[in-house]
Amino acid sequence: MQNLYDGLERIAGPVNEPTTDQIEADLYRGRRALRRRRVTQSAAGSVFAVAAIAAAFTFTTAGSPASVTPAQPQAIAPATVPARPSATTGDAAPKIELKSYTGKQPKGFILDKVPAGWEVQGVTEAVLTLAPIGIADQEVNSFEGKVAVMLQSVDDTATPKGEVVKVGKDRGVLKKAEDQTDGWTLFVDRKSGPRLQVQVWDGLGWTGEQVVEFAAGITVTKDAQPGHG
């Protein structure tokens, strides 16, 4: 074994220790190589960053027209014509508010309620007329756009036909006025004498229930007289 070691030393030659100058030269070359490597990596990173920013800007600029979706105009629904109020239910009819009557009671009838904004326009021996305050037509015997309260004519002996309703404690018959949309005629039985008759002109927006409510607040006195015809 010793002969093997001696042979190897002879082949390799004598071992010379490095001088100080050699060590410093080696360190200098190592430091310079390290600096070159760092500069190269930094430059490469900067180039990559610039390239990435440029690519992002190019992508954003190129993609922006496609990414912005123009607002679509909303379709405008065609105008609809409101349905005419139902004469039976009166759901869409103008609101009729009945309020307590505080004015002078007309001869022949005692009123408990009247429509808000209405007044007793006049009374004759045969009819009581109510109308909106300030209406141009002041003729008591003209019923257009008004409400008329009377007794059933002595010449009218027919039994009224229509919807049987309860008017207070009395029996009534409510029917649509001929050729009218929301015009009504209500007949109310009395214990004695002709029936009470209430006529509501077309176009006033009254419901059948409101006609009944109004008539339930009417009391006929001995001064009321039935008409003729």
Protein Blocks (a to p, Z undefined) as FASTA:
>chain_A
ZZmmmmmmmmnopaddddfklmmmmmmmmmmmmmmmmmmmmmmmmmmmmmmmmmmmmmmm
mmmmmmpccddddddddddddddddfklommgccddddddfbdcdehiacfbdcehiacf
bdcfkbccdddehiablcfklcghiacdddddfklmbdcedddddehjbccdddddehif
kbccdddddfedcdddddddehklpafklmmmmmmmpccdfkbccdeZZ
